[in-house]
Amino acid sequence: LWDPITTARTGRTLGIISDARYRFERGVDPEFMVPGVELATKLVLDFCGGTPTETEVVGYAGHAPKIVSFPLSEVKRLTG
C-alpha cells in the first residue's frame, strides 16, 4: 500500500498537489478495500447497469489490530 511518509515527501519534492496525495499521505485504511470496491460496484450498477463479477482478494496487506488499554474507570472520569 501507499506509505504516508513517502507519499508526503515525494509530493512536496515534486510539487504535486492533488486530492489523491492529500488522502494517501494521511493513510489509507486497508480494511476498507473490499467494502470500497463493493460500494463502487454498486454505484456503477445503479447508474449504468450491468452484471458484476465476484470480488477476488489476493493476499492481505492489512495491519495487525492494535490493542489499546483503556480502563473502564476512565470512561466516567472523561465523560462525567
N, C-alpha and C positions, 0 to 999 in steps of 0.2 A: 504494500500500500504506500501511499504518499507520506513521506516523513515531514511533519510540520516545520521543523527547523530548517531542513534542506530547502523546502519549498519557499519559505520566507526569505532565506539568504539568497537563493538564486533569483527570485523575483526582484529583490532590491538591486542585486548586481546588474541584472539585465534591464531594469527599469520597466518591468511588466506590471501593469495594474489591470486586474481583471476580477470578475466575480469568482472564477474558479480559484485563483490564487488566494483570495480572501477566505474562501471556505476551506481549502486544503491546508493553509498554514495554521488554521485553528483546529485541525484534526478532523478526521472522518471516522464516524463510528462504524467499525467493521460488522457489527451486529445488525446494522440496518441495510446491508447489501441485498439480502433476499427480499425483505419486505419492500425495499425501494424498487427493486425490479418488478415485483408483483404489482405495486401501485402504478408504476409507469405503464406496465402492460395493460392494466385495467383502463387507464386513461386513453391509451391508444385504441383499445377495443371500443370504449364508449363513444369516441369521436369518429373513428374510422371503420369500425367493424373488423371482421377477420377472424381467424382461428389461431389461438396461441399454441405454442409448443410447450412442453414441460420445461421447467426451470432445472438446470443441471448445475450442481455445486461441485466444483473440482478443488479439492484441498481446503484448507482452513487458514485464513490469515488473521483471525481474530486474536484478541488478547485474553490472557487468563483473567478470570474475575478477580477483582480486588476486594479484600475483606477489610471493612472499616470497623474499628472498635468504637462503639458508641453506647455507653451505659444508659439504661433506661432512666436513671435518676437525672440525667442531663436534659431529658425531654421537658420535664416540669420546670427545671431551672431556666431553660432557654425560652420556653413558650409561655410561662407564667401560670 
